[in-house]
């Protein structure tokens, strides 16, 4: 990351509540064309979430504790606050002296922008302002929220507006919390009715909806210079497995998440074959 910070724009997308098994199945079946073309090897990496629900997980993520490879560590981190005895701070880690890498990037001259999704980013109650408050600029609108059938495309439109409005020479760190996977998601499944409720199938349909618009986001974020992108889930969710439904609980479907990191070539670079 020491070669990335300062030379690249940065993008972090958390696909809120996305399960690893659903993400892996859809990528393998060719149902995520816009994401899969950037996933290393065309597949998601299996990782463990740092928290079992949005607030806890994002507090950890912004402190540099991204989802961890699902194998025994220690695993070198991309970002780390200076901390004596840290076993996951390695030679390639970008080390900073602030408690979160968002404020550290701002100190390095990045414009830090949050495009919120679920309620912890809506800035309505004080709790909904904590995570957006880490950023220099934050955006939320009801059209970005969990009850909006057009949430992700609305978020991407705002991201495009942010990129266009930024001076070309200014580096950008854009964070987007995609709410489409979070319940309720039944309306993304063709033919579904409210009475049917959410299901693993509607969860998958929501991911296909996100993929449909992901290319626009990648195009915008790589329009000025190369962009280092991280796309991952903050936690999964259960749909009746072992009697569990939802998240903020200790179950495999909640703790195991998809993760990918890759570079989006800039406008003057060729995409690798």
C-alpha distance (Angstrom), angle and dihedral (degrees) to the residues before:
residue distance angle dihedral
X1 . . .
X2 3.80 . .
X3 3.81 88.1 .
X4 3.83 92.2 44.9
X5 3.80 102.4 47.8
X6 3.78 108.6 82.4
X7 3.80 96.2 16.9
X8 3.82 101.7 56.6
X9 3.75 137.3 46.2
X10 3.80 111.6 -119.2
X11 3.80 130.5 -134.7
X12 3.79 127.5 -172.6
X13 3.80 117.8 -177.0
X14 3.79 119.3 -177.7
X15 3.79 111.2 -164.0
X16 3.78 93.2 -151.6
X17 3.83 114.6 -131.3
X18 3.83 95.6 -3.3
X19 3.81 113.8 157.2
X20 3.79 119.5 -137.1
X21 3.81 95.5 -134.2
X22 3.79 93.5 53.6
X23 3.81 92.7 46.0
X24 3.81 92.1 48.6
X25 3.80 93.7 47.6
X26 3.79 93.8 50.6
X27 3.80 93.7 46.8
X28 3.81 91.4 49.1
X29 3.81 91.2 49.1
X30 3.81 93.2 51.9
X31 3.80 93.2 -112.9
X32 3.83 95.1 126.3
X33 3.81 103.7 56.7
X34 3.81 97.7 158.6
X35 3.79 94.6 48.1
X36 3.79 98.5 36.0
X37 3.80 94.2 57.7
X38 3.81 87.9 64.6
X39 3.80 100.6 37.2
X40 3.82 109.7 104.7
X41 3.79 104.5 -103.4
X42 3.80 88.6 -1.0
X43 3.81 91.3 -80.2
X44 3.79 139.1 99.8
X45 3.77 120.1 -113.6
X46 3.81 114.3 -120.5
X47 3.79 110.4 -124.2
X48 3.79 141.8 162.1
X49 3.80 119.8 -112.3
X50 3.82 119.5 -122.5
X51 3.82 90.4 -135.4
X52 3.79 140.4 18.0
X53 3.81 96.7 -127.6
X54 3.79 138.8 31.5
X55 3.80 103.1 -94.2
X56 3.80 97.0 46.2
X57 3.78 93.9 42.6
X58 3.80 95.7 49.1
X59 3.80 93.2 47.0
X60 3.80 86.7 57.0
X61 3.81 94.7 42.4
X62 3.80 93.7 52.8
X63 3.80 88.4 49.9
X64 3.81 87.5 57.8
X65 3.80 99.1 -96.9
X66 3.80 98.9 125.5
X67 3.80 119.4 174.4
X68 3.81 108.3 -60.7
X69 3.83 125.9 -127.8
X70 3.79 109.0 -97.4
X71 3.81 93.0 -116.0
X72 3.77 133.0 83.0
X73 3.82 112.0 -72.0
X74 2.88 166.8 156.8
X75 3.80 89.7 -162.6
X76 3.82 119.4 -168.4
X77 3.81 112.5 -115.2
X78 3.80 127.7 -136.1
X79 3.82 93.8 -139.4
X80 3.79 128.7 24.0
X81 3.77 137.1 169.3
X82 3.78 111.6 -128.4
X83 3.80 103.9 -90.2
X84 3.79 127.5 162.9
X85 3.78 113.0 -117.4
X86 3.80 96.9 13.7
X87 3.82 107.8 160.4
X88 3.80 94.1 -167.0
X89 3.81 96.6 55.3
X90 3.81 106.9 99.7
X91 3.80 139.5 170.9
X92 3.80 93.0 -83.9
X93 3.80 95.3 45.5
X94 3.79 116.8 113.0
X95 3.81 101.3 -128.8
X96 3.79 121.0 -158.9
X97 3.79 138.6 177.1
X98 3.80 99.3 -130.7
X99 3.82 124.7 87.0
X100 3.83 92.5 -113.8
X101 3.78 133.6 31.2
X102 3.82 92.1 -128.5
X103 3.80 93.0 69.6
X104 3.81 89.6 38.6
X105 3.80 91.1 57.3
X106 3.79 90.1 48.1
X107 3.81 88.5 54.7
X108 3.83 87.7 53.2
X109 3.80 90.8 57.1
X110 3.80 100.5 -94.3
X111 3.78 120.9 140.0
X112 3.80 103.0 -128.5
X113 3.80 115.1 -150.4
X114 3.80 130.5 180.0
X115 3.81 122.8 -161.2
X116 3.78 104.0 -169.5
X117 3.76 130.8 -151.1
X118 3.80 121.0 167.8
X119 3.80 123.4 48.0
X120 3.81 96.2 -86.0
X121 3.83 86.4 70.0
X122 3.80 101.1 42.1
X123 3.84 95.9 95.6
X124 3.81 91.4 -141.7
X125 3.84 102.6 114.2
X126 3.83 119.2 29.9
X127 3.82 90.2 -103.4
X128 3.81 89.5 57.4
X129 3.80 89.4 57.5
X130 3.81 99.7 54.1
X131 3.81 98.4 82.5
X132 3.84 96.8 36.9
X133 3.80 87.3 47.8
X134 3.79 90.0 70.1
X135 3.80 89.6 69.3
X136 3.81 132.0 74.4
X137 3.80 89.6 -133.2
X138 3.79 129.1 22.7
X139 3.79 134.0 -178.7
X140 3.79 132.9 -163.8
X141 3.77 132.4 160.4
X142 3.82 131.8 167.8
X143 3.80 87.3 -110.1
X144 3.84 87.4 65.4
X145 3.81 94.0 53.5
X146 3.78 135.3 101.7
X147 3.81 95.5 -96.0
X148 3.80 94.8 54.3
X149 3.83 115.5 98.7
X150 3.82 88.0 -157.5
X151 3.81 97.4 45.3
X152 3.79 100.5 125.3
X153 3.78 97.7 44.1
X154 3.82 88.3 49.5
X155 3.80 90.4 51.0
X156 3.80 91.6 49.1
X157 3.80 90.8 50.9
X158 3.80 89.1 55.0
X159 3.81 90.4 48.1
X160 3.81 90.1 52.8
X161 3.81 89.3 51.7
X162 3.81 90.7 50.8
X163 3.81 92.5 51.8
X164 3.80 93.9 47.4
X165 3.80 91.7 48.8
X166 3.80 95.7 51.5
X167 3.82 122.2 93.8
X168 3.78 107.0 -105.0
X169 3.78 93.6 -124.5
X170 3.81 94.3 53.9
X171 3.80 117.1 95.3
X172 3.81 117.1 -127.7
X173 3.78 133.7 -148.0
X174 3.78 107.5 -171.6
X175 3.79 122.0 -173.9
X176 3.80 120.1 -168.9
X177 3.79 124.0 -174.3
X178 3.81 105.8 -159.0
X179 3.80 110.1 -149.6
X180 3.83 99.1 -175.3
X181 3.83 95.9 96.2
X182 3.81 93.3 51.3
X183 3.78 119.0 92.8
X184 2.96 128.1 -56.3
X185 3.79 93.0 53.6
X186 3.83 101.2 133.4
X187 3.82 91.2 106.6
X188 3.82 91.5 68.1
X189 3.81 91.2 65.1
X190 3.81 110.6 86.9
X191 3.79 111.6 -116.3
X192 3.80 94.7 10.5
X193 3.80 120.9 139.1
X194 3.83 128.5 -152.3
X195 3.78 90.8 -109.3
X196 3.78 91.4 60.8
X197 3.81 91.8 63.6
X198 3.79 126.9 -160.9
X199 3.79 123.3 -38.5
X200 3.76 141.7 169.6
X201 3.82 86.6 -93.6
X202 3.81 93.7 54.9
X203 3.83 88.7 45.6
X204 3.81 87.9 56.6
X205 3.80 91.7 45.9
X206 3.81 89.3 53.3
X207 3.81 90.2 54.3
X208 3.80 90.4 51.3
X209 3.80 88.0 51.5
X210 3.81 90.6 52.6
X211 3.79 91.6 48.5
X212 3.80 90.1 52.9
X213 3.82 90.1 65.9
X214 3.81 100.7 29.6
X215 3.80 93.0 92.1
X216 3.81 90.4 64.2
X217 3.79 90.6 55.1
X218 3.80 93.1 48.6
X219 3.81 91.1 47.9
X220 3.80 92.3 51.4
X221 3.80 94.3 46.6
X222 3.81 93.6 50.1
X223 3.81 95.7 43.0
X224 3.82 95.0 95.6
X225 3.82 105.2 32.4
X226 3.82 139.1 -28.0
X227 3.78 112.9 -51.6
X228 3.78 127.3 -149.8
X229 3.81 106.5 -144.8
X230 3.77 133.4 -164.8
X231 3.81 117.1 -170.5
X232 3.78 116.5 -179.0
X233 3.77 146.5 131.0
X234 3.79 123.0 -101.0
X235 3.83 92.2 -148.2
X236 3.79 138.9 -28.2
X237 3.77 131.2 -120.3
X238 3.80 137.5 -131.9
X239 3.80 126.0 -119.8
X240 3.79 100.1 -167.3
X241 3.80 99.7 -52.5
X242 3.82 109.6 154.3
X243 3.80 88.0 -9.3
X244 3.82 94.7 -58.8
X245 3.79 126.7 128.0
X246 3.81 126.1 -178.2
X247 3.80 128.0 1.2
X248 3.83 141.2 -82.5
X249 3.77 85.1 88.7
X250 3.79 136.5 99.1
X251 3.80 106.8 -101.4
X252 3.80 133.2 127.2
X253 3.81 91.1 -116.4
X254 3.81 89.2 58.0
X255 3.80 101.8 40.6
X256 3.83 98.8 43.9
X257 3.80 114.0 77.6
X258 3.82 140.8 168.9
X259 3.80 119.8 -108.4
X260 3.80 136.3 -178.7
X261 3.79 135.9 169.9
X262 3.80 125.4 -172.9
X263 3.79 143.7 143.5
X264 3.79 120.7 -102.8
X265 3.81 106.9 -148.1
X266 3.78 116.5 -120.4
X267 3.80 125.7 -118.9
X268 3.80 92.9 -87.1
X269 3.79 95.7 48.9
X270 3.77 130.8 83.5
X271 3.79 119.8 -124.5
X272 3.80 109.8 -112.9
X273 3.79 113.9 -109.8
